[in-house]
């Protein structure tokens, strides 16, 4: 059983208020980055799924901006959904580039998706362990999870710029696919903000339950 105070500490860890401007900017990038799925060999059904996901996330963000801009849940939901979307998009793009040279009947996409899910589950377990150990307290701050996405992106692009200049087309695409997969797994860490949404809902339900019992 995890101490509720530890959960609250985790929820407040590196917390910043919801930004309408940032959310609007993210809606813009949701649509811009979806182009990745249309410049690589991706099944039409998957492209339609990406477009549907674009509409769903954009709609959620618009509702957050219009009605829940002051809610703490909005901050976590915005961050979590955006990172989840980017991770999925990079995952699909990685598989799409790889399928240019390796025949894929959909199983490859499923394997890549399962790898992403496994990564998220692994980080979730790590987060729960850190919560239980109270490693998100003010006196024991660890900013590694926040640094990983930026560090991973920077390393990926630097690696691509240096090493893709003197390789043939097939190897270049293979390396690019690996880089995109790596970035997908790293950025998926940010989707753990969705975990904060569930934990916040859990705390609110617990408080209501206690009030009812006392009443």
C-alpha positions as CSV (number, residue, x, y, z in Angstrom):
1,X,0.0,0.0,0.0
2,X,1.4,3.4,-1.1
3,X,1.2,6.2,1.4
4,X,-1.2,8.9,0.2
5,X,1.2,11.7,1.2
6,X,3.8,10.1,-1.1
7,X,1.2,10.2,-3.9
8,X,0.5,13.8,-3.3
9,X,4.3,14.6,-3.3
10,X,4.5,12.8,-6.7
11,X,1.6,14.7,-8.1
12,X,3.2,18.0,-7.0
13,X,6.7,17.0,-8.3
14,X,7.9,19.6,-10.9
15,X,4.3,20.7,-11.3
16,X,3.6,23.8,-13.5
17,X,0.2,25.3,-14.1
18,X,-1.7,24.5,-17.3
19,X,-0.8,26.8,-20.1
20,X,-3.4,27.7,-22.8
21,X,-0.8,28.9,-25.1
22,X,1.2,25.7,-24.8
23,X,-1.9,23.6,-25.4
24,X,-2.7,25.5,-28.6
25,X,0.8,25.1,-29.7
26,X,0.6,21.3,-29.1
27,X,-2.6,21.1,-31.2
28,X,-0.7,22.6,-34.0
29,X,2.2,20.1,-33.7
30,X,-0.3,17.2,-33.4
31,X,-1.3,17.9,-37.0
32,X,2.1,18.9,-38.3
33,X,3.8,15.7,-37.0
34,X,1.1,13.5,-38.4
35,X,2.7,14.1,-41.8
36,X,5.3,11.5,-40.7
37,X,2.7,8.8,-41.3
38,X,2.1,10.0,-44.8
39,X,5.6,10.2,-46.1
40,X,6.5,6.6,-45.2
41,X,5.0,3.3,-46.2
42,X,2.1,2.9,-43.6
43,X,-1.1,1.0,-44.2
44,X,-4.1,3.1,-45.0
45,X,-6.0,1.8,-42.0
46,X,-3.2,3.0,-39.8
47,X,-3.2,6.4,-41.4
48,X,-6.9,6.7,-40.8
49,X,-6.4,5.7,-37.2
50,X,-3.7,8.4,-36.8
51,X,-6.2,11.0,-38.3
52,X,-8.9,9.8,-35.8
53,X,-6.4,10.2,-33.0
54,X,-5.6,13.7,-34.2
55,X,-9.2,14.7,-34.0
56,X,-9.7,13.1,-30.6
57,X,-6.6,14.7,-29.0
58,X,-7.3,18.0,-30.5
59,X,-10.9,17.9,-29.3
60,X,-9.8,17.0,-25.8
61,X,-7.3,19.9,-25.8
62,X,-9.9,22.3,-27.0
63,X,-12.2,21.3,-24.1
64,X,-9.4,21.6,-21.6
65,X,-8.7,25.1,-22.9
66,X,-12.4,26.2,-22.9
67,X,-13.6,24.7,-19.6
68,X,-10.9,23.3,-17.5
69,X,-7.9,25.5,-17.9
70,X,-7.6,26.0,-14.1
71,X,-7.8,22.3,-13.3
72,X,-4.8,20.4,-12.2
73,X,-6.0,17.4,-14.2
74,X,-5.7,19.5,-17.3
75,X,-1.9,19.9,-16.9
76,X,-1.4,16.1,-16.5
77,X,-3.8,15.2,-19.3
78,X,-2.3,17.6,-21.7
79,X,1.3,16.5,-21.1
80,X,0.4,12.8,-21.0
81,X,-1.7,12.7,-24.2
82,X,0.8,14.8,-26.1
83,X,3.8,12.6,-25.2
84,X,1.7,9.5,-25.8
85,X,0.8,10.7,-29.2
86,X,4.3,11.6,-30.2
87,X,5.6,8.3,-28.9
88,X,3.0,6.4,-31.0
89,X,3.7,8.5,-34.0
90,X,7.4,8.0,-33.9
91,X,6.8,4.3,-33.3
92,X,4.7,4.0,-36.4
93,X,7.1,6.1,-38.5
94,X,10.0,3.9,-37.3
95,X,8.2,0.7,-38.4
96,X,7.1,2.5,-41.7
97,X,10.7,3.3,-42.6
98,X,11.8,-0.3,-41.8
99,X,9.0,-1.8,-43.9
100,X,10.5,-0.1,-46.9
101,X,13.0,-3.0,-47.0
102,X,11.4,-5.6,-44.8
103,X,8.0,-7.0,-45.8
104,X,5.4,-6.3,-43.2
105,X,1.8,-7.7,-43.0
106,X,1.0,-5.8,-39.8
107,X,2.8,-8.1,-37.4
108,X,5.8,-5.8,-37.4
109,X,3.7,-2.8,-36.4
110,X,2.2,-5.0,-33.6
111,X,5.6,-6.0,-32.3
112,X,6.8,-2.3,-32.3
113,X,3.6,-1.3,-30.4
114,X,4.0,-4.1,-27.9
115,X,7.6,-2.9,-27.3
116,X,6.3,0.6,-26.7
117,X,3.7,-0.7,-24.2
118,X,6.3,-2.8,-22.5
119,X,8.5,0.3,-22.1
120,X,5.7,2.3,-20.6
121,X,4.8,-0.5,-18.2
122,X,8.5,-0.8,-17.1
123,X,8.7,3.0,-16.4
124,X,5.3,2.8,-14.5
125,X,6.7,0.1,-12.2
126,X,9.8,2.3,-11.6
127,X,7.6,5.3,-10.8
128,X,5.5,3.3,-8.3
129,X,8.7,2.1,-6.7
130,X,9.9,5.7,-6.5
131,X,6.6,6.9,-5.0
132,X,6.7,4.1,-2.4
133,X,10.3,5.1,-1.6
134,X,9.2,8.8,-1.4
135,X,11.9,9.8,-3.9
136,X,9.8,12.7,-5.2
137,X,10.1,14.6,-2.0
138,X,11.6,18.1,-1.9
139,X,14.8,16.8,-0.3
140,X,15.3,13.9,-2.7
141,X,14.5,15.3,-6.1
142,X,15.4,13.3,-9.2
143,X,14.9,15.0,-12.5
144,X,16.1,12.1,-14.7
145,X,12.7,11.3,-16.1
146,X,12.2,14.9,-17.2
147,X,15.6,15.1,-18.8
148,X,15.4,11.9,-20.8
149,X,13.1,13.1,-23.6
150,X,15.1,16.2,-24.4
151,X,18.4,14.3,-24.1
152,X,17.2,11.5,-26.2
153,X,15.9,13.8,-28.9
154,X,19.2,15.8,-29.0
155,X,21.3,12.7,-29.2
156,X,19.1,11.2,-31.9
157,X,19.4,14.1,-34.2
158,X,23.1,14.6,-33.6
159,X,23.7,10.9,-34.3
160,X,21.7,11.1,-37.5
161,X,23.5,14.2,-38.7
162,X,26.9,12.7,-38.2
163,X,26.4,9.1,-39.3
164,X,23.9,9.3,-42.1
165,X,26.1,11.4,-44.4
166,X,28.4,8.6,-45.5
167,X,26.2,5.5,-45.7
168,X,24.1,4.1,-48.5
169,X,20.4,4.6,-48.7
170,X,19.2,1.3,-47.2
171,X,21.5,1.6,-44.2
172,X,20.6,5.2,-43.7
173,X,16.9,4.3,-43.6
174,X,17.6,1.4,-41.2
175,X,19.6,3.8,-38.8
176,X,16.8,6.4,-39.0
177,X,14.2,3.7,-38.1
178,X,16.3,2.7,-35.1
179,X,16.7,6.4,-34.0
180,X,12.9,7.0,-34.3
181,X,12.2,3.8,-32.3
182,X,14.6,4.9,-29.6
183,X,13.1,8.4,-29.4
184,X,9.6,6.8,-29.2
185,X,10.6,4.8,-26.2
186,X,12.2,7.7,-24.5
187,X,9.4,10.2,-25.1
188,X,6.9,7.6,-23.9
189,X,8.1,8.4,-20.4
190,X,6.1,11.6,-20.6
191,X,2.9,9.6,-21.1
192,X,3.2,8.7,-17.4
193,X,1.5,12.0,-16.7
194,X,-1.7,10.0,-17.5
195,X,-0.9,8.0,-14.4
196,X,-1.1,11.2,-12.4
197,X,-4.6,11.7,-13.8
198,X,-5.7,8.4,-12.4
199,X,-3.9,8.9,-9.1
200,X,-5.5,12.3,-8.7
201,X,-9.0,10.8,-9.4
202,X,-8.2,8.1,-6.9
203,X,-7.3,10.6,-4.2
204,X,-10.5,12.6,-4.8
205,X,-12.6,9.4,-4.6
206,X,-10.8,8.4,-1.4
207,X,-11.5,11.8,0.2
208,X,-15.2,11.6,-0.8
209,X,-15.4,8.1,0.7
210,X,-13.9,9.2,4.0
211,X,-16.3,12.2,4.2
212,X,-19.3,9.8,3.6
213,X,-18.1,7.5,6.3
214,X,-17.7,10.4,8.8
215,X,-21.1,11.7,7.8
